[in-house]
Every structure is written in C-alpha cells, then in structure tokens.
C-alpha cells in the first residue's frame, strides 16, 4: 500500500464544524424524499484545517447506528487515532416478527442472479413491503442506499476537513455485504474497505477494476453458520459468495493483479482469539488484498475488553491511502 502522507483536502477544510469534537451527534438528511439518519463522531483533536481520515461504519441486519458505535468501539478508537467516524442508519420496515433494519447491497434485493436463486426454500426472512410484490429470496430493503452514501459523503466532504485519499468503509454482516458493494460500485470514493462477517449473495461477486484500486481486508469468524465462509447454505436459508471466490476476484488480473498464492499478513493482534490473516501480495495496483479469520461466530470481531477487529482494521486503513 501507499504509506506516504496524503493531502487531498475536501471543500470543508477551514470551516468550523457544526458538531463538538469528542462527542457523537445524530444528524439527518433527505435522500429521494426519504429522511435518512447518521451518527457523526469527530475525534477529540479534530482540526478544521487538517485533512482527516474518514471511516463509515455500517451496522448489521436488524441493528442500528447507536449499537454499532457501542459494539465496535470505533468512537473511542477514533479519539485515540484522530479520525472521523460516521455510523449511517439503514431504513426500517415492520416485518412479521419485529422491525427490520437492513442495507440494500443490490444482491439481497434481487432474489436470483447468474447462479440461480440466492436462497433455498427454507429461507426464513421477512419480505420488505417497499419491494412491491413478494418475490422469493428478497429479504433486504429496496431503498437506494448507494444514493444515501453518495449524498452522505458529499455532505461530510463539504462540511468537514476530510482527506479525500483516506476515506474508508467497514461494516458487519448485512452491513459488510453492503460495504463489499461500495468497494465495487463506488471504488472512486474509497481507499480501502473492511467487511466483517459478510459477503454478497451467490452469483453477485464483484471487484473494482484496475482503473480504481481499492484495498480490502475481509474478517470472518470460522464458526459463522449464518454466512458460512465456504458458500454453503446459511442458517437462515441464504447462499453467499465463498470467501475464497471473493478474494480471487479482488486479487485477479482484472482487479488488483496480485499474486496467485497466499502469504501470511502479520497484524498486531495475531493469535488474539485465533486471529490469523493472509494476503495476496504484490498487487500491480499497489492495493492490499487481505483475508482474516478468527475463532468466532457471526458478530463483530471483538471479545470482552478487546476490540481486536477495530484495531486491526484501523491499522490496515491507516497504511492504505487511495492509489491514483
């Protein structure tokens, strides 16, 4: 990765921030006539004249921005490492059992794709009413979340001093699947992504092309039965892209052009809950393609008292600025 200093300042540099550094505030905006919310946390030492890294952190299916902030520990870490962190809030609908929040990664709202249906007949997920007539295997919102992220980034870059070469996205489960889609469809806006415990639905594998390199660190619990790493049927009846296929696409000649074989990728938390990472090194684009596993289930990579996932992800982000 490119480890040099980067100074591509956003339009918001020089402007006094509307929120207090060190605090988190919920803000909203209208996107396609729909009110959308997000939680914004400026680091304690935020300086309106210094271009600062930005991390978007996306919550899980049925989750919310506030719980994502608490679960990931990102705000505490952002204060320490001096980056802006934003927790976008997905839209919600009332399902048959409870209120459902979800992200539209464009594969979970498709139902089927090039490799057939994205679920089995046993799928036990609610169909979102805004998706029209019920269709098999559709379980996430049909609202335009790409438009939300576009508008959110525009707003943040115009009101804050953001380093445009150090914009990142992480997320967990359904939020991770959405982050994967952002790395493909909004590659020009992100330097690196870190999906945790989530891939796109079967048949919807994607990667950025060589003109817009994006680094990726994918983390997954080895006991995850909801989104199994091998592409087998998940606990709720869905099929997802196998981790190996995802990494192959990102490392391949049409994307980053990395080595065919894996080599160890050392981190500061190796062995913490069995954490181990491998990379497809020497990418022609200068990007990094990394896959990590730990001894865990379907949740954010942490344990009581240790946000090892948050630490490893930030270390990865901090050494990968946008390749141009």
C-alpha positions, 0 to 999 in steps of 0.5 A, spaced: 500 500 500 501 507 499 504 509 506 506 516 504 502 522 507 496 524 503 493 531 502 487 531 498 483 536 502 475 536 501 471 543 500 470 543 508 477 544 510 477 551 514 470 551 516 468 550 523 464 544 524 457 544 526 458 538 531 463 538 538 469 534 537 469 528 542 462 527 542 457 523 537 451 527 534 445 524 530 444 528 524 439 527 518 438 528 511 433 527 505 435 522 500 429 521 494 424 524 499 426 519 504 429 522 511 435 518 512 439 518 519 447 518 521 451 518 527 457 523 526 463 522 531 469 527 530 475 525 534 477 529 540 483 533 536 479 534 530 482 540 526 478 544 521 484 545 517 487 538 517 485 533 512 482 527 516 481 520 515 474 518 514 471 511 516 463 509 515 461 504 519 455 500 517 451 496 522 448 489 521 441 486 519 436 488 524 441 493 528 442 500 528 447 506 528 447 507 536 449 499 537 454 499 532 458 505 535 457 501 542 459 494 539 465 496 535 468 501 539 470 505 533 468 512 537 473 511 542 478 508 537 477 514 533 479 519 539 485 515 540 487 515 532 484 522 530 479 520 525 472 521 523 467 516 524 460 516 521 455 510 523 449 511 517 442 508 519 439 503 514 431 504 513 426 500 517 420 496 515 415 492 520 416 485 518 412 479 521 416 478 527 419 485 529 422 491 525 427 490 520 433 494 519 437 492 513 442 495 507 440 494 500 447 491 497 443 490 490 444 482 491 439 481 497 434 485 493 434 481 487 432 474 489 436 470 483 442 472 479 447 468 474 447 462 479 440 461 480 436 463 486 440 466 492 436 462 497 433 455 498 426 454 500 427 454 507 429 461 507 426 464 513 426 472 512 421 477 512 419 480 505 420 488 505 413 491 503 417 497 499 419 491 494 412 491 491 410 484 490 413 478 494 418 475 490 422 469 493 429 470 496 428 478 497 429 479 504 433 486 504 430 493 503 429 496 496 431 503 498 437 506 494 442 506 499 448 507 494 444 514 493 444 515 501 452 514 501 453 518 495 449 524 498 452 522 505 459 523 503 458 529 499 455 532 505 461 530 510 466 532 504 463 539 504 462 540 511 468 537 514 476 537 513 476 530 510 482 527 506 479 525 500 485 519 499 483 516 506 476 515 506 474 508 508 468 503 509 467 497 514 461 494 516 458 487 519 454 482 516 448 485 512 452 491 513 459 488 510 455 485 504 453 492 503 460 495 504 463 489 499 458 493 494 461 500 495 468 497 494 465 495 487 460 500 485 463 506 488 471 504 488 472 512 486 470 514 493 474 509 497 481 507 499 480 501 502 474 497 505 473 492 511 467 487 511 466 483 517 462 477 517 459 478 510 459 477 503 454 478 497 449 473 495 451 467 490 452 469 483 453 477 485 461 477 486 464 483 484 471 487 484 473 494 482 477 494 476 484 496 475 482 503 473 480 504 481 484 500 486 481 499 492 484 495 498 480 490 502 481 486 508 475 481 509 474 478 517 470 472 518 469 468 524 470 460 522 464 458 526 459 463 522 453 458 520 449 464 518 454 466 512 458 460 512 465 462 509 465 456 504 458 458 500 454 453 503 447 454 505 446 459 511 442 458 517 437 462 515 436 459 508 441 464 504 447 462 499 453 467 499 459 468 495 465 463 498 470 467 501 475 464 497 471 466 490 471 473 493 478 474 494 480 471 487 476 476 484 479 482 488 486 479 487 485 477 479 488 480 473 482 484 472 482 487 479 488 488 483 493 483 479 496 480 485 499 474 486 496 467 485 498 464 492 497 466 499 502 469 504 501 470 511 499 478 513 502 479 520 497 484 524 498 486 531 493 482 534 495 475 531 493 469 535 488 474 539 482 469 539 485 465 533 486 471 529 490 469 523 490 473 516 493 472 509 494 476 503 495 476 496 501 480 495 504 484 490 498 487 487 500 491 480 495 496 483 499 497 489 492 495 493 492 490 499 488 484 498 487 481 505 483 475 508 482 474 516 479 469 520 478 468 527 475 463 532 468 466 532 461 466 530 457 471 526 458 478 530 463 483 530 470 481 531 471 483 538 471 479 545 470 482 552 475 488 553 478 487 546 476 490 540 481 486 536 477 487 529 477 495 530 484 495 531 486 491 526 482 494 521 484 501 523 491 499 522 490 496 515 486 503 513 491 507 516 497 504 511 492 504 505 491 511 502 487 511 495 492 509 489 491 514 483 
